[in-house]
Amino acid sequence: MSKFYVTTPLYYVNDEPHIGHAYTTILADVLARYYRILGDDVFFLTGTDEHGQKVQEAAERRKMDPQAHVDEYVERFKNLWNKLHIQHDDFIRTTESRHTDRVKELLTSLFERGEIYAAEYEGLYSVSEERFVTEKEVEEGNFREIKKLKERNYFFKMSHYQDALIKHIDENPDFIKPETRKNEILGFLRQDLNDLCISRPKSRLSWGIEIPFDTDYVTYVWFDALMNYITAIGWGSDDEKFNFWWPANYHLIGKDILTTHAVYWSTMLLAAKIPLPKTILAHGWWLSDDTKMSKSLGNVVKPLDLIDEYGVDPVRYFLMRDMVLGSDANFYMDSFVKRYNADLANDYGNLVNRVTMLIHKNFEGKIPESGVYDEVDLGLISMAKTTPQKVRGNIDDLKLHDALENTLAMIREVNKYLETRAPWKLIKEDKSQGSVAATTLAVAADVLRIGSQLLNPVMPERTKVILTILGAHEIPLENTNFDELKAGTSLGEGKSPFPRIDTK
């Protein structure tokens, strides 16, 4: 048995959950579900980042204590994850003592070893990014508010680990995915790397983890938040748990926070003498009409609006099916409706209704007994036997869109098989057990069962409904062997949970 540890970023508690947050979290959930079915020990971590200037200012505007403010706002993420059928193993908040205590421990350790030093720094400070930025970044970036600051702070010797990090990236081709993002980070690292300012004076920011060796300062929010990946699994408090789960298999992130993870986090780990994660996967953005979604443009797609109207599982399916990991994807309502109607209502849902209706009507609602398989039957059966292996390979390669396409290709093949056989005609001639009609429907039902099991991690609720309709609800999800839906199995009642969306 293997272990699989997957994380999302910690979402900034002040943000309103949007389709980008939903995508990353659903992606992590789908991967976790697949690997659980495959028999792996799985740990899926998500949570919220709750310190920093923007939280402090928002709480001040509401005339609230910052802790009360974040306690209220964190519920938006928890409620959405519950509604999206997210099965995380842990939800960590950076205001929890299990996290803040460990952050202080690492700060103290690095300071005592000379990895953190005090210095006066003058530079350009981005209020929105909550960090110092270079003039080049200002020229190339889109920062809403820039201030020139001169102040004493504490710095982490990030530059000392520049060469070691380049070496690690070169020697571990899967460390940063996709290749374009790896090249982006290597380009960044082949320039001069500055040390990282990891403190903020309390005169400017009080809402943060206090620097243990100088109580006039709090910790920079990124140095704080990034540590969640190890504090949640027991670093510094439960060595057995930590050593079992670490290193993470995947840090799933958006490409906009690649540098903080691939450079800041990696050098922090190198300094702490902790192994680096196996893979940092930076996925693309969801665009609206080829434009990055933003509040100012008013083009942010809200997951709750979609799922309230169309249901959770269709939204999960669309997000997994229509983004190639590493590339950007466009969200159009027309695309969503077309994908739903073509894949789920027509190819999948209609097939469920057609097969089960014929079995109910002609075989007393029980899976009929197959006769001798001919070449047509064996062609579909062969596909049903090889598709689970293809899907496993797709999942291991992080090609979820291919996993879904391979599954739907098998389902479409069942439709072609029925069109070729036309069991509704054959039944008129012979509907006895072992007849061609009986064999056709038994094979179709079992292949449809396998397809439903493969789709379950993406659409956990509606595939359960279909598996019950097929009488397959007691077959373990990991058992995708052909001929597990035995003759005589009683079908359940009901019809496809994918009604067509009317586009008129």
Sequence and secondary structure as in RCSB ss.txt:
>XXXX:A:sequence
MSKFYVTTPLYYVNDEPHIGHAYTTILADVLARYYRILGDDVFFLTGTDEHGQKVQEAAERRKMDPQAHVDEYVE
RFKNLWNKLHIQHDDFIRTTESRHTDRVKELLTSLFERGEIYAAEYEGLYSVSEERFVTEKEVEEGNFREIKKLK
ERNYFFKMSHYQDALIKHIDENPDFIKPETRKNEILGFLRQDLNDLCISRPKSRLSWGIEIPFDTDYVTYVWFDA
LMNYITAIGWGSDDEKFNFWWPANYHLIGKDILTTHAVYWSTMLLAAKIPLPKTILAHGWWLSDDTKMSKSLGNV
VKPLDLIDEYGVDPVRYFLMRDMVLGSDANFYMDSFVKRYNADLANDYGNLVNRVTMLIHKNFEGKIPESGVYDE
VDLGLISMAKTTPQKVRGNIDDLKLHDALENTLAMIREVNKYLETRAPWKLIKEDKSQGSVAATTLAVAADVLRI
GSQLLNPVMPERTKVILTILGAHEIPLENTNFDELKAGTSLGEGKSPFPRIDTK
>XXXX:A:secstr
  EEEEEEEEEETTS   HHHHHHHHHHHHHHHHHHHTT EEEEEEEEE  SHHHHHHHHHTT  HHHHHHHHHH
HHHHHHHHTT   SEEEETTSHHHHHHHHHHHHHHHHTTSEEEEEEEEEEETTTTEEE HHHHHHS  S EEEEE
EEEEEE GGGGHHHHHHHHHH TTSEESHHHHHHHHHHHTS    EE EEETTT  SS B TT TTEEE HHHHH
TTHHHHTTTTTT HHHHHHH S SEEEEEGGGHHIIIIIIHHHHHHHT    S EEEE  EEETTEE  TTTT  
  HHHHHHHH HHHHHHHHHHS  TTS EE  HHHHHHHIIIIIIIIIIIHHHHHHHHHHHHSTTB        H
HHHHHHHHHHHHHHHHHHHHHTT HHHHHHHHHHHHHHHHHHHHHH HHHHHHH  STTSHHHHHHHHHHHHHHH
HHHHHTTTSHHHHHHHHHHTT TTS TT   TT S TT B  S   S       
